[in-house]
Amino acid sequence: MLAATTSRSCMTKNDSPIETPCNKVCVLDATCGLCIGCGRTAAEIGSWIGLTADERRRIMAELPERLAALPHPPRNT
């Protein structure tokens, strides 16, 4: 069973926190194009800081399902 993706906060240039699901396991699966650590696409990762809070929350809500569908889901740590 996979652990639920948790959100963390990182600080932006203006010192305001931004929620992120990043867990510092940044490896894109070549088959599906998703990060095996957080479940985001490269485009989502690259544009994350420019997304609205609502857009980030919508994506984060999809991540547990994406991670569960990976060909080789990450192990719980």
Biopython code that builds the backbone (N, CA, C, O; Angstrom):
import numpy as np
from Bio.PDB.StructureBuilder import StructureBuilder

atoms = [
    (1, "MET", "N", (0.837, -1.175, 0.000)),
    (1, "MET", "CA", (0.000, 0.000, 0.000)),
    (1, "MET", "C", (0.883, 1.240, 0.000)),
    (1, "MET", "O", (1.866, 1.309, 0.739)),
    (2, "LEU", "N", (0.542, 2.192, -0.807)),
    (2, "LEU", "CA", (1.306, 3.427, -0.896)),
    (2, "LEU", "C", (0.894, 4.404, 0.191)),
    (2, "LEU", "O", (-0.269, 4.485, 0.586)),
    (3, "ALA", "N", (1.877, 5.131, 0.653)),
    (3, "ALA", "CA", (1.564, 6.209, 1.600)),
    (3, "ALA", "C", (0.920, 7.345, 0.826)),
    (3, "ALA", "O", (1.244, 7.565, -0.341)),
    (4, "ALA", "N", (0.035, 8.049, 1.448)),
    (4, "ALA", "CA", (-0.607, 9.202, 0.799)),
    (4, "ALA", "C", (0.436, 10.278, 0.555)),
    (4, "ALA", "O", (1.336, 10.487, 1.368)),
    (5, "THR", "N", (0.303, 10.952, -0.565)),
    (5, "THR", "CA", (1.196, 12.050, -0.855)),
    (5, "THR", "C", (0.898, 13.183, 0.109)),
    (5, "THR", "O", (-0.250, 13.606, 0.249)),
    (6, "THR", "N", (1.920, 13.664, 0.760)),
    (6, "THR", "CA", (1.721, 14.760, 1.692)),
    (6, "THR", "C", (2.208, 16.046, 1.064)),
    (6, "THR", "O", (3.082, 16.027, 0.198)),
    (7, "SER", "N", (1.662, 17.133, 1.482)),
    (7, "SER", "CA", (2.123, 18.406, 0.955)),
    (7, "SER", "C", (3.067, 19.041, 1.958)),
    (7, "SER", "O", (2.917, 18.897, 3.171)),
    (8, "ARG", "N", (4.018, 19.730, 1.424)),
    (8, "ARG", "CA", (4.972, 20.469, 2.220)),
    (8, "ARG", "C", (4.890, 21.912, 1.774)),
    (8, "ARG", "O", (4.182, 22.235, 0.821)),
    (9, "SER", "N", (5.600, 22.766, 2.448)),
    (9, "SER", "CA", (5.658, 24.159, 2.030)),
    (9, "SER", "C", (7.097, 24.519, 1.740)),
    (9, "SER", "O", (8.006, 24.098, 2.455)),
    (10, "CYS", "N", (7.302, 25.288, 0.706)),
    (10, "CYS", "CA", (8.601, 25.868, 0.436)),
    (10, "CYS", "C", (8.385, 27.370, 0.356)),
    (10, "CYS", "O", (7.262, 27.837, 0.167)),
    (11, "MET", "N", (9.440, 28.103, 0.496)),
    (11, "MET", "CA", (9.319, 29.552, 0.502)),
    (11, "MET", "C", (9.624, 30.096, -0.892)),
    (11, "MET", "O", (10.556, 29.639, -1.553)),
    (12, "THR", "N", (8.847, 31.058, -1.327)),
    (12, "THR", "CA", (9.094, 31.725, -2.595)),
    (12, "THR", "C", (10.010, 32.911, -2.356)),
    (12, "THR", "O", (10.378, 33.199, -1.217)),
    (13, "LYS", "N", (10.376, 33.593, -3.419)),
    (13, "LYS", "CA", (11.277, 34.738, -3.303)),
    (13, "LYS", "C", (10.746, 35.809, -2.364)),
    (13, "LYS", "O", (11.525, 36.495, -1.702)),
    (14, "ASN", "N", (9.431, 35.958, -2.300)),
    (14, "ASN", "CA", (8.866, 36.979, -1.416)),
    (14, "ASN", "C", (8.517, 36.405, -0.041)),
    (14, "ASN", "O", (7.717, 36.984, 0.693)),
    (15, "ASP", "N", (9.119, 35.268, 0.300)),
    (15, "ASP", "CA", (8.962, 34.623, 1.603)),
    (15, "ASP", "C", (7.545, 34.173, 1.928)),
    (15, "ASP", "O", (7.206, 34.001, 3.099)),
    (16, "SER", "N", (6.715, 33.979, 0.909)),
    (16, "SER", "CA", (5.395, 33.423, 1.170)),
    (16, "SER", "C", (5.448, 31.920, 0.889)),
    (16, "SER", "O", (6.041, 31.496, -0.104)),
    (17, "PRO", "N", (4.834, 31.116, 1.756)),
    (17, "PRO", "CA", (4.894, 29.666, 1.570)),
    (17, "PRO", "C", (4.041, 29.218, 0.380)),
    (17, "PRO", "O", (3.010, 29.815, 0.069)),
    (18, "ILE", "N", (4.495, 28.171, -0.260)),
    (18, "ILE", "CA", (3.756, 27.576, -1.368)),
    (18, "ILE", "C", (3.710, 26.070, -1.109)),
    (18, "ILE", "O", (4.742, 25.442, -0.874)),
    (19, "GLU", "N", (2.514, 25.503, -1.152)),
    (19, "GLU", "CA", (2.380, 24.059, -0.931)),
    (19, "GLU", "C", (3.013, 23.301, -2.084)),
    (19, "GLU", "O", (2.880, 23.685, -3.246)),
    (20, "THR", "N", (3.699, 22.226, -1.751)),
    (20, "THR", "CA", (4.305, 21.385, -2.764)),
    (20, "THR", "C", (4.286, 19.933, -2.302)),
    (20, "THR", "O", (4.480, 19.660, -1.118)),
    (21, "PRO", "N", (4.056, 19.004, -3.215)),
    (21, "PRO", "CA", (4.100, 17.592, -2.864)),
    (21, "PRO", "C", (5.509, 17.013, -2.998)),
    (21, "PRO", "O", (5.713, 15.820, -2.773)),
    (22, "CYS", "N", (6.476, 17.847, -3.362)),
    (22, "CYS", "CA", (7.835, 17.374, -3.590)),
    (22, "CYS", "C", (8.389, 16.713, -2.333)),
    (22, "CYS", "O", (8.310, 17.265, -1.236)),
    (23, "ASN", "N", (8.952, 15.519, -2.516)),
    (23, "ASN", "CA", (9.580, 14.817, -1.404)),
    (23, "ASN", "C", (11.046, 14.530, -1.709)),
    (23, "ASN", "O", (11.672, 13.671, -1.086)),
    (24, "LYS", "N", (11.582, 15.272, -2.688)),
    (24, "LYS", "CA", (12.993, 15.219, -3.079)),
    (24, "LYS", "C", (13.397, 13.868, -3.672)),
    (24, "LYS", "O", (14.559, 13.472, -3.581)),
    (25, "VAL", "N", (12.450, 13.170, -4.274)),
    (25, "VAL", "CA", (12.720, 11.964, -5.046)),
    (25, "VAL", "C", (12.354, 12.334, -6.480)),
    (25, "VAL", "O", (11.286, 11.969, -6.973)),
    (26, "CYS", "N", (13.241, 13.054, -7.134)),
    (26, "CYS", "CA", (12.941, 13.641, -8.441)),
    (26, "CYS", "C", (13.452, 12.753, -9.567)),
    (26, "CYS", "O", (14.555, 12.942, -10.079)),
    (27, "VAL", "N", (12.626, 11.778, -9.942)),
    (27, "VAL", "CA", (12.961, 10.860, -11.023)),
    (27, "VAL", "C", (11.714, 10.682, -11.874)),
    (27, "VAL", "O", (10.675, 10.249, -11.376)),
    (28, "LEU", "N", (11.815, 11.015, -13.161)),
    (28, "LEU", "CA", (10.671, 10.850, -14.054)),
    (28, "LEU", "C", (10.664, 9.441, -14.630)),
    (28, "LEU", "O", (11.676, 8.967, -15.146)),
    (29, "ASP", "N", (9.522, 8.780, -14.540)),
    (29, "ASP", "CA", (9.349, 7.463, -15.148)),
    (29, "ASP", "C", (9.279, 7.651, -16.654)),
    (29, "ASP", "O", (8.440, 8.405, -17.147)),
    (30, "ALA", "N", (10.151, 6.972, -17.389)),
    (30, "ALA", "CA", (10.229, 7.146, -18.836)),
    (30, "ALA", "C", (8.968, 6.668, -19.551)),
    (30, "ALA", "O", (8.646, 7.173, -20.626)),
    (31, "THR", "N", (8.260, 5.721, -18.984)),
    (31, "THR", "CA", (7.073, 5.174, -19.620)),
    (31, "THR", "C", (5.887, 6.116, -19.549)),
    (31, "THR", "O", (5.227, 6.366, -20.558)),
    (32, "CYS", "N", (5.611, 6.639, -18.364)),
    (32, "CYS", "CA", (4.405, 7.463, -18.187)),
    (32, "CYS", "C", (4.704, 8.949, -18.028)),
    (32, "CYS", "O", (3.784, 9.765, -18.093)),
    (33, "GLY", "N", (5.958, 9.319, -17.825)),
    (33, "GLY", "CA", (6.317, 10.720, -17.715)),
    (33, "GLY", "C", (5.998, 11.375, -16.383)),
    (33, "GLY", "O", (5.985, 12.602, -16.279)),
    (34, "LEU", "N", (5.740, 10.563, -15.363)),
    (34, "LEU", "CA", (5.433, 11.106, -14.033)),
    (34, "LEU", "C", (6.638, 10.954, -13.118)),
    (34, "LEU", "O", (7.407, 10.001, -13.239)),
    (35, "CYS", "N", (6.794, 11.897, -12.208)),
    (35, "CYS", "CA", (7.827, 11.789, -11.185)),
    (35, "CYS", "C", (7.427, 10.647, -10.248)),
    (35, "CYS", "O", (6.295, 10.602, -9.764)),
    (36, "ILE", "N", (8.356, 9.732, -9.996)),
    (36, "ILE", "CA", (8.025, 8.600, -9.124)),
    (36, "ILE", "C", (7.972, 9.011, -7.660)),
    (36, "ILE", "O", (7.490, 8.248, -6.822)),
    (37, "GLY", "N", (8.458, 10.202, -7.342)),
    (37, "GLY", "CA", (8.406, 10.686, -5.966)),
    (37, "GLY", "C", (7.100, 11.369, -5.622)),
    (37, "GLY", "O", (6.529, 11.136, -4.557)),
    (38, "CYS", "N", (6.617, 12.229, -6.545)),
    (38, "CYS", "CA", (5.423, 13.024, -6.207)),
    (38, "CYS", "C", (4.252, 12.791, -7.156)),
    (38, "CYS", "O", (3.114, 13.100, -6.802)),
    (39, "GLY", "N", (4.495, 12.257, -8.344)),
    (39, "GLY", "CA", (3.409, 11.977, -9.279)),
    (39, "GLY", "C", (3.111, 13.079, -10.272)),
    (39, "GLY", "O", (2.197, 12.944, -11.085)),
    (40, "ARG", "N", (3.873, 14.182, -10.223)),
    (40, "ARG", "CA", (3.626, 15.275, -11.160)),
    (40, "ARG", "C", (4.364, 15.040, -12.474)),
    (40, "ARG", "O", (5.341, 14.293, -12.531)),
    (41, "THR", "N", (3.876, 15.695, -13.530)),
    (41, "THR", "CA", (4.560, 15.672, -14.814)),
    (41, "THR", "C", (5.697, 16.694, -14.775)),
    (41, "THR", "O", (5.737, 17.549, -13.890)),
    (42, "ALA", "N", (6.613, 16.604, -15.729)),
    (42, "ALA", "CA", (7.700, 17.583, -15.813)),
    (42, "ALA", "C", (7.134, 18.987, -16.019)),
    (42, "ALA", "O", (7.644, 19.951, -15.448)),
    (43, "ALA", "N", (6.095, 19.105, -16.821)),
    (43, "ALA", "CA", (5.477, 20.416, -17.059)),
    (43, "ALA", "C", (4.876, 20.980, -15.778)),
    (43, "ALA", "O", (4.999, 22.175, -15.513)),
    (44, "GLU", "N", (4.227, 20.133, -14.981)),
    (44, "GLU", "CA", (3.644, 20.595, -13.721)),
    (44, "GLU", "C", (4.736, 21.033, -12.746)),
    (44, "GLU", "O", (4.603, 22.048, -12.062)),
    (45, "ILE", "N", (5.806, 20.263, -12.694)),
    (45, "ILE", "CA", (6.918, 20.614, -11.807)),
    (45, "ILE", "C", (7.509, 21.958, -12.232)),
    (45, "ILE", "O", (7.750, 22.829, -11.396)),
    (46, "GLY", "N", (7.741, 22.122, -13.532)),
    (46, "GLY", "CA", (8.343, 23.342, -14.043)),
    (46, "GLY", "C", (7.493, 24.578, -13.871)),
    (46, "GLY", "O", (8.019, 25.680, -13.718)),
    (47, "SER", "N", (6.191, 24.406, -13.896)),
    (47, "SER", "CA", (5.299, 25.564, -13.799)),
    (47, "SER", "C", (4.723, 25.755, -12.398)),
    (47, "SER", "O", (3.934, 26.675, -12.182)),
    (48, "TRP", "N", (5.100, 24.907, -11.447)),
    (48, "TRP", "CA", (4.481, 24.864, -10.129)),
    (48, "TRP", "C", (4.419, 26.227, -9.455)),
    (48, "TRP", "O", (3.370, 26.616, -8.943)),
    (49, "ILE", "N", (5.507, 26.941, -9.449)),
    (49, "ILE", "CA", (5.543, 28.221, -8.737)),
    (49, "ILE", "C", (4.612, 29.256, -9.366)),
    (49, "ILE", "O", (4.163, 30.178, -8.685)),
    (50, "GLY", "N", (4.315, 29.110, -10.667)),
    (50, "GLY", "CA", (3.437, 30.052, -11.344)),
    (50, "GLY", "C", (1.967, 29.692, -11.304)),
    (50, "GLY", "O", (1.129, 30.468, -11.763)),
    (51, "LEU", "N", (1.635, 28.521, -10.760)),
    (51, "LEU", "CA", (0.238, 28.093, -10.672)),
    (51, "LEU", "C", (-0.450, 28.773, -9.497)),
    (51, "LEU", "O", (0.195, 29.172, -8.527)),
    (52, "THR", "N", (-1.746, 28.896, -9.598)),
    (52, "THR", "CA", (-2.503, 29.425, -8.468)),
    (52, "THR", "C", (-2.613, 28.347, -7.390)),
    (52, "THR", "O", (-2.384, 27.167, -7.657)),
    (53, "ALA", "N", (-2.957, 28.753, -6.193)),
    (53, "ALA", "CA", (-3.139, 27.794, -5.103)),
    (53, "ALA", "C", (-4.221, 26.774, -5.463)),
    (53, "ALA", "O", (-4.082, 25.593, -5.144)),
    (54, "ASP", "N", (-5.281, 27.208, -6.116)),
    (54, "ASP", "CA", (-6.347, 26.285, -6.524)),
    (54, "ASP", "C", (-5.841, 25.272, -7.543)),
    (54, "ASP", "O", (-6.171, 24.088, -7.461)),
    (55, "GLU", "N", (-5.041, 25.732, -8.504)),
    (55, "GLU", "CA", (-4.490, 24.806, -9.498)),
    (55, "GLU", "C", (-3.567, 23.784, -8.836)),
    (55, "GLU", "O", (-3.604, 22.603, -9.179)),
    (56, "ARG", "N", (-2.744, 24.229, -7.895)),
    (56, "ARG", "CA", (-1.850, 23.304, -7.190)),
    (56, "ARG", "C", (-2.651, 22.294, -6.378)),
    (56, "ARG", "O", (-2.323, 21.107, -6.370)),
    (57, "ARG", "N", (-3.698, 22.754, -5.695)),
    (57, "ARG", "CA", (-4.523, 21.831, -4.902)),
    (57, "ARG", "C", (-5.224, 20.802, -5.789)),
    (57, "ARG", "O", (-5.339, 19.635, -5.417)),
    (58, "ARG", "N", (-5.694, 21.237, -6.964)),
    (58, "ARG", "CA", (-6.344, 20.305, -7.884)),
    (58, "ARG", "C", (-5.367, 19.206, -8.306)),
    (58, "ARG", "O", (-5.716, 18.026, -8.312)),
    (59, "ILE", "N", (-4.164, 19.596, -8.651)),
    (59, "ILE", "CA", (-3.152, 18.613, -9.058)),
    (59, "ILE", "C", (-2.803, 17.705, -7.887)),
    (59, "ILE", "O", (-2.716, 16.488, -8.050)),
    (60, "MET", "N", (-2.603, 18.290, -6.700)),
    (60, "MET", "CA", (-2.234, 17.470, -5.542)),
    (60, "MET", "C", (-3.315, 16.450, -5.199)),
    (60, "MET", "O", (-3.005, 15.366, -4.705)),
    (61, "ALA", "N", (-4.572, 16.781, -5.454)),
    (61, "ALA", "CA", (-5.655, 15.834, -5.196)),
    (61, "ALA", "C", (-5.574, 14.620, -6.111)),
    (61, "ALA", "O", (-6.051, 13.542, -5.756)),
    (62, "GLU", "N", (-4.972, 14.787, -7.291)),
    (62, "GLU", "CA", (-4.845, 13.693, -8.263)),
    (62, "GLU", "C", (-3.629, 12.811, -8.006)),
    (62, "GLU", "O", (-3.563, 11.699, -8.530)),
    (63, "LEU", "N", (-2.678, 13.270, -7.222)),
    (63, "LEU", "CA", (-1.398, 12.584, -7.098)),
    (63, "LEU", "C", (-1.460, 11.189, -6.486)),
    (63, "LEU", "O", (-0.777, 10.297, -6.990)),
    (64, "PRO", "N", (-2.230, 10.945, -5.437)),
    (64, "PRO", "CA", (-2.257, 9.579, -4.900)),
    (64, "PRO", "C", (-2.688, 8.544, -5.949)),
    (64, "PRO", "O", (-2.126, 7.451, -6.009)),
    (65, "GLU", "N", (-3.674, 8.887, -6.767)),
    (65, "GLU", "CA", (-4.129, 7.965, -7.810)),
    (65, "GLU", "C", (-3.047, 7.772, -8.877)),
    (65, "GLU", "O", (-2.828, 6.659, -9.355)),
    (66, "ARG", "N", (-2.386, 8.848, -9.237)),
    (66, "ARG", "CA", (-1.302, 8.752, -10.225)),
    (66, "ARG", "C", (-0.182, 7.852, -9.716)),
    (66, "ARG", "O", (0.308, 6.984, -10.439)),
    (67, "LEU", "N", (0.219, 8.067, -8.465)),
    (67, "LEU", "CA", (1.307, 7.261, -7.900)),
    (67, "LEU", "C", (0.929, 5.787, -7.829)),
    (67, "LEU", "O", (1.759, 4.914, -8.084)),
    (68, "ALA", "N", (-0.312, 5.515, -7.486)),
    (68, "ALA", "CA", (-0.769, 4.127, -7.401)),
    (68, "ALA", "C", (-0.754, 3.442, -8.761)),
    (68, "ALA", "O", (-0.615, 2.222, -8.841)),
    (69, "ALA", "N", (-0.896, 4.223, -9.833)),
    (69, "ALA", "CA", (-0.941, 3.659, -11.182)),
    (69, "ALA", "C", (0.434, 3.521, -11.819)),
    (69, "ALA", "O", (0.544, 2.987, -12.922)),
    (70, "LEU", "N", (1.493, 3.993, -11.148)),
    (70, "LEU", "CA", (2.827, 3.863, -11.723)),
    (70, "LEU", "C", (3.158, 2.390, -11.943)),
    (70, "LEU", "O", (2.755, 1.537, -11.152)),
    (71, "PRO", "N", (3.893, 2.089, -13.020)),
    (71, "PRO", "CA", (4.262, 0.683, -13.282)),
    (71, "PRO", "C", (4.986, 0.014, -12.122)),
    (71, "PRO", "O", (4.772, -1.169, -11.854)),
    (72, "HIS", "N", (5.829, 0.754, -11.442)),
    (72, "HIS", "CA", (6.555, 0.245, -10.283)),
    (72, "HIS", "C", (6.417, 1.273, -9.180)),
    (72, "HIS", "O", (7.302, 2.109, -8.999)),
    (73, "PRO", "N", (5.307, 1.226, -8.430)),
    (73, "PRO", "CA", (5.082, 2.229, -7.394)),
    (73, "PRO", "C", (6.240, 2.285, -6.402)),
    (73, "PRO", "O", (6.835, 1.256, -6.080)),
    (74, "PRO", "N", (6.559, 3.475, -5.921)),
    (74, "PRO", "CA", (7.634, 3.591, -4.939)),
    (74, "PRO", "C", (7.287, 2.859, -3.652)),
    (74, "PRO", "O", (6.118, 2.728, -3.290)),
    (75, "ARG", "N", (8.317, 2.388, -2.974)),
    (75, "ARG", "CA", (8.100, 1.718, -1.693)),
    (75, "ARG", "C", (7.855, 2.745, -0.609)),
    (75, "ARG", "O", (8.351, 3.870, -0.678)),
    (76, "ASN", "N", (7.080, 2.349, 0.400)),
    (76, "ASN", "CA", (6.889, 3.220, 1.572)),
    (76, "ASN", "C", (8.201, 3.292, 2.310)),
    (76, "ASN", "O", (8.904, 2.292, 2.452)),
    (77, "THR", "N", (8.528, 4.485, 2.780)),
    (77, "THR", "CA", (9.773, 4.626, 3.537)),
    (77, "THR", "C", (9.483, 5.171, 4.908)),
    (77, "THR", "O", (10.404, 5.363, 5.703)),
]
sb = StructureBuilder()
sb.init_structure("model")
sb.init_model(0)
sb.init_chain("A")
sb.init_seg("    ")
for serial, (resi, resn, name, xyz) in enumerate(atoms, 1):
    if name == "N":
        sb.init_residue(resn, " ", resi, " ")
    sb.init_atom(name, np.array(xyz, "f"), 0.0, 1.0, " ", f" {name:<3s}", serial, name[0])
structure = sb.get_structure()
